[in-house]
Amino acid sequence: VLLQVAALFLSTTMVFIDPGEQALLEHFGQPATAILGPGGHLKWPWPIDKVYRYRTEQIQSFIVGSQPDPALANQTTILWTVPHAKEENFLVANRDQSVTSTNDVEGAVKSTPPVSLLTVSIPVEFQITNVLDWAYKNENATNLLQDVATREVVRYLVSADFMDIMSRERGAAADALRSRIQSAADEHHLGAKIIFVGLQDIHPPQKVAGDFEKVVGASQTKLSDVLAAEAYDIQTNALAAATATNLIDVAEGDRIKTVVNAWAKAALFTNRIPAFAAAPSIYMEREYLQTFGRSTANARKYILLTTNTHDVLQFDLQTKVREDLLEDVTIKPK
């Protein structure tokens, strides 16, 4: 038994630090001044020397805000209107909310503050960079870092806009929170580096999520109607402008046609005067024949070649059906 006790006592003179860890060696409870890296090290037996290990290369994390609920971990579909975590509400600004005034019993005017409630889950990932500060500068560095992160989240959200942080400003908000938490950690000499701050599961409180969805839906419907009206306005104006341009072009074309025809008729009349002056009878006979030809262009004509005979001429005045019409006629059986 004594040999086993001695062997156990001597085994405490060696310590092995795992990869990714750093350790602090305290001698008679005095704060350590040296940091033990990965590998084997000799020390005084316990309880003269004590070793405290820290995971300096591992990324550690905690969550600010809503915490996952193990009882609801099997949900496959997560909706705003269905509880899926232990929610914690935060106050956020709301620039779009209309401010209403009410009168109390004394007649003083009170205004509704432009704030809203928001449920958010913010994972914070960090890494220990200074073991001495992490171990000795604060009593419980892990809890202090969580409290500091929660404080900075509350401070940031009360100055952020409700709709912006839920949509287009989420990335910028995450970067701002990481910078704020890092600055607060440096002020407390925590010896930690904030690696990542994320904004996830952001939504209104579960009790009002359904009404919020209705408001958002109405806003989207309004925007859709406005865009449709603007599109119709553009289409109508463009069509009216095109119709007006077309009418103007047609009128301009008719004007040019009328003017050109008038000039052409004037030029034709001017050119006919010398012909009439040269041979009036021939000109009149030619005009008569041209007019007669144009007038009888579609009339049926019969030409008599003999004039000094007493032959009896018979005319068949029956109108025959054209052959192309007979070829197109087909008799369909009833």
C-alpha positions in Angstrom: 0.0 0.0 0.0 2.8 2.4 0.8 4.5 1.6 -2.5 1.2 2.3 -4.3 0.7 5.6 -2.5 4.3 6.5 -3.2 3.9 5.7 -6.9 0.7 7.7 -7.0 2.4 10.6 -5.3 5.3 10.5 -7.7 3.0 10.4 -10.7 1.8 13.8 -9.8 5.3 15.2 -10.5 4.6 14.9 -14.3 1.8 16.5 -16.3 0.9 16.1 -20.0 -0.8 19.0 -21.8 -2.9 18.0 -24.8 -2.6 19.6 -28.2 -4.7 22.8 -28.4 -4.4 23.4 -24.7 -2.3 25.7 -22.4 -1.9 25.3 -18.7 -1.1 27.4 -15.7 1.2 26.0 -13.0 0.6 27.4 -9.4 3.2 26.8 -6.7 1.7 26.8 -3.2 -1.3 28.6 -4.6 0.6 31.5 -6.0 -0.5 32.8 -9.4 1.5 31.3 -12.2 3.9 33.3 -14.2 4.7 30.7 -16.8 2.5 29.0 -19.3 2.8 25.3 -20.1 2.4 24.4 -23.7 1.4 21.0 -25.2 3.7 18.1 -24.2 5.1 16.6 -20.9 6.3 18.7 -18.0 7.9 18.1 -14.6 6.5 19.8 -11.5 6.4 19.4 -7.7 4.0 16.8 -6.5 0.4 17.6 -5.6 -0.6 19.6 -3.6 2.5 21.7 -3.9 2.0 22.4 -7.6 -1.4 22.5 -9.2 -2.1 22.7 -13.0 -5.2 24.4 -14.5 -5.8 23.6 -18.2 -7.5 25.9 -20.7 -8.6 25.1 -24.3 -6.9 28.0 -26.1 -7.1 26.8 -29.7 -10.7 25.6 -29.5 -13.5 27.9 -30.6 -16.0 28.1 -27.7 -19.5 29.6 -28.0 -22.6 30.6 -26.0 -26.0 32.0 -27.0 -27.4 35.4 -26.1 -31.2 35.6 -26.2 -33.5 32.7 -27.0 -32.2 29.4 -25.9 -33.0 26.1 -27.7 -35.7 24.0 -26.0 -34.8 20.3 -25.9 -38.5 19.4 -25.8 -39.0 21.1 -29.2 -35.8 19.8 -30.8 -37.6 17.3 -33.0 -39.6 20.0 -34.9 -39.0 19.7 -38.7 -40.7 22.9 -39.6 -40.1 26.1 -37.6 -42.6 28.9 -37.9 -42.9 32.2 -36.2 -46.4 31.4 -34.9 -45.3 28.2 -33.2 -43.0 28.2 -30.1 -39.7 26.5 -30.8 -37.4 27.9 -28.2 -37.3 29.5 -24.8 -37.8 33.0 -26.0 -36.4 36.1 -24.6 -37.7 39.5 -25.9 -35.6 42.6 -26.5 -36.7 46.1 -27.0 -35.9 47.6 -30.5 -36.6 50.9 -32.1 -39.4 51.3 -34.7 -39.2 54.3 -36.9 -42.2 53.4 -39.0 -44.6 53.1 -36.1 -47.0 56.0 -35.9 -46.9 57.8 -32.6 -50.3 58.2 -30.9 -51.2 60.5 -28.1 -53.6 59.9 -25.3 -54.8 62.0 -22.4 -54.6 60.7 -18.8 -56.9 61.7 -15.9 -54.9 64.9 -15.3 -55.1 66.1 -18.9 -51.4 65.5 -19.7 -50.6 64.2 -23.1 -48.8 60.9 -23.3 -47.2 59.5 -26.5 -46.8 55.9 -27.4 -43.0 55.2 -27.5 -41.8 54.0 -31.0 -40.4 50.7 -29.8 -41.2 47.1 -30.5 -40.4 43.7 -29.0 -38.1 41.3 -30.9 -37.1 37.7 -30.3 -33.6 36.9 -31.4 -31.0 34.2 -30.8 -27.4 35.4 -31.1 -24.6 32.9 -31.0 -21.2 34.3 -29.9 -18.0 32.4 -30.7 -14.7 33.2 -29.0 -11.2 32.0 -28.4 -8.9 32.4 -25.4 -5.8 34.4 -26.5 -4.3 35.3 -23.1 -4.5 32.6 -20.5 -3.1 34.8 -17.7 -5.8 37.5 -18.2 -8.5 34.9 -18.6 -7.6 33.1 -15.3 -6.5 35.9 -13.0 -8.0 39.2 -14.1 -11.6 38.2 -13.4 -13.3 35.7 -11.1 -15.4 33.9 -13.6 -14.4 35.0 -17.1 -16.9 32.8 -19.0 -19.9 34.2 -17.1 -18.5 37.8 -17.3 -18.1 37.5 -21.1 -21.7 36.3 -21.4 -23.0 39.2 -19.3 -20.9 41.7 -21.3 -22.2 40.3 -24.6 -25.8 40.4 -23.3 -25.4 44.1 -22.2 -24.0 45.1 -25.6 -26.8 43.3 -27.4 -29.4 45.1 -25.3 -27.7 48.5 -25.9 -27.4 47.9 -29.7 -31.0 46.7 -30.2 -32.6 49.7 -28.5 -31.0 51.9 -31.0 -31.6 49.7 -34.1 -34.7 49.8 -36.4 -37.1 46.9 -36.1 -37.5 46.3 -39.9 -33.9 47.0 -40.8 -32.4 44.5 -38.4 -34.8 41.8 -39.6 -33.9 42.3 -43.2 -31.1 44.3 -44.9 -29.1 45.4 -41.9 -28.6 41.9 -40.3 -25.0 41.5 -41.6 -24.0 45.0 -40.5 -25.6 44.5 -37.1 -23.6 41.3 -36.6 -20.4 43.1 -37.4 -21.3 46.0 -35.1 -22.1 43.6 -32.2 -18.9 41.7 -32.7 -16.9 45.0 -32.5 -18.8 46.1 -29.4 -18.4 42.9 -27.5 -14.7 42.8 -28.4 -14.2 46.3 -27.0 -16.1 45.5 -23.8 -14.0 42.3 -23.4 -10.8 44.2 -23.8 -11.9 46.8 -21.2 -12.3 44.0 -18.7 -9.0 42.4 -19.7 -10.7 39.0 -20.4 -8.0 37.9 -22.8 -10.5 36.6 -25.3 -11.0 37.2 -29.0 -14.5 37.4 -30.4 -14.4 35.3 -33.6 -18.1 35.5 -34.7 -21.4 37.0 -33.7 -24.5 35.9 -35.6 -28.1 37.0 -35.7 -30.4 34.1 -36.3 -34.0 33.2 -35.5 -35.0 36.8 -35.6 -38.8 37.3 -35.4 -41.5 39.1 -33.5 -42.7 37.4 -30.3 -44.7 34.3 -30.9 -48.0 35.7 -29.6 -48.1 38.5 -32.1 -46.3 36.8 -35.0 -49.6 36.1 -36.8 -50.7 39.7 -36.7 -47.2 40.8 -37.8 -47.4 38.5 -40.9 -50.7 40.1 -41.8 -49.3 43.6 -41.6 -46.3 42.6 -43.7 -48.6 40.9 -46.2 -50.8 44.0 -46.4 -47.7 46.1 -46.9 -46.4 43.9 -49.7 -49.9 43.9 -51.4 -49.9 47.7 -51.2 -46.5 47.9 -52.8 -47.5 45.4 -55.5 -50.6 47.5 -56.3 -48.5 50.7 -56.4 -46.0 49.1 -58.8 -48.9 47.7 -61.0 -50.5 51.2 -61.1 -47.1 52.7 -62.1 -46.7 50.1 -64.8 -50.2 50.8 -66.1 -49.5 54.5 -66.0 -46.3 54.0 -68.1 -48.0 51.7 -70.5 -51.0 54.1 -71.0 -48.8 57.1 -71.5 -46.5 55.3 -73.9 -49.5 54.1 -75.9 -51.1 57.5 -76.0 -47.8 59.1 -77.1 -47.4 56.4 -79.8 -51.0 57.0 -81.0 -50.5 60.7 -81.1 -47.2 60.4 -83.0 -48.9 58.0 -85.5 -51.8 60.4 -86.1 -49.4 63.3 -86.6 -47.3 61.2 -89.1 -50.4 60.1 -91.0 -51.6 63.7 -91.2 -48.2 64.9 -92.3 -48.2 62.2 -95.0 -51.7 63.2 -96.2 -50.6 66.8 -96.3 -47.5 66.1 -98.4 -49.6 63.8 -100.7 -52.2 66.5 -101.3 -49.5 69.2 -101.9 -47.6 67.0 -104.3 -50.8 66.0 -106.2 -51.8 69.6 -106.5 -48.4 70.5 -107.9 -48.6 67.6 -110.3 -52.0 68.6 -111.6 -50.9 72.1 -112.0 -47.8 71.0 -113.9 -49.9 68.7 -116.1 -52.3 71.5 -117.0 -49.5 73.8 -117.8 -47.9 71.2 -120.1 -51.3 70.6 -122.0 -51.7 74.2 -123.0 -49.0 74.1 -125.7 -50.5 70.9 -127.1 -54.0 72.4 -127.3 -52.6 75.6 -128.9 -50.8 73.5 -131.6 -53.8 71.4 -132.7 -57.1 72.1 -131.0 -59.2 69.7 -132.9 -56.8 66.8 -132.5 -56.4 67.6 -128.8 -60.2 67.6 -128.4 -60.6 64.3 -130.3 -57.8 62.6 -128.3 -59.3 63.8 -125.0 -62.8 62.5 -126.1 -61.4 59.1 -127.0 -59.5 58.8 -123.7 -62.5 59.8 -121.7 -64.7 57.3 -123.7 -62.2 54.5 -123.1 -62.0 55.2 -119.4 -65.8 55.3 -119.1 -66.5 52.1 -121.0 -63.5 50.1 -119.6 -65.8 47.6 -117.9 -68.7 47.6 -120.4 -69.3 44.8 -122.9 -68.5 45.8 -126.5 -69.6 44.4 -129.9 -67.6 45.2 -133.0 -69.3 45.1 -136.4 -66.7 44.6 -139.2 -69.2 44.9 -142.2 -71.2 48.0 -142.9 -72.5 47.7 -146.6 -74.3 44.2 -146.4 -77.8 43.1 -145.5 -76.8 40.2 -143.2 -78.9 39.3 -140.3 -76.9 39.5 -137.1 -77.8 37.6 -133.9 -76.4 38.5 -130.5 -76.4 36.1 -127.6 -76.7 38.4 -124.6 -76.7 35.6 -122.0 -74.1 36.1 -119.3 -72.1 32.9 -118.9 -70.7 31.8 -115.6 -66.9 31.9 -115.4 -65.2 28.5 -115.6 -63.1 29.2 -112.5 -66.3 29.5 -110.5 -67.6 26.2 -111.8 -64.3 24.5 -110.9 -64.5 25.7 -107.2 -68.1 24.5 -106.6 -68.2 21.2 -104.8 -71.4 19.4 -103.8 -71.4 18.2 -100.3 -73.7 15.2 -99.4 -76.3 15.9 -96.8 
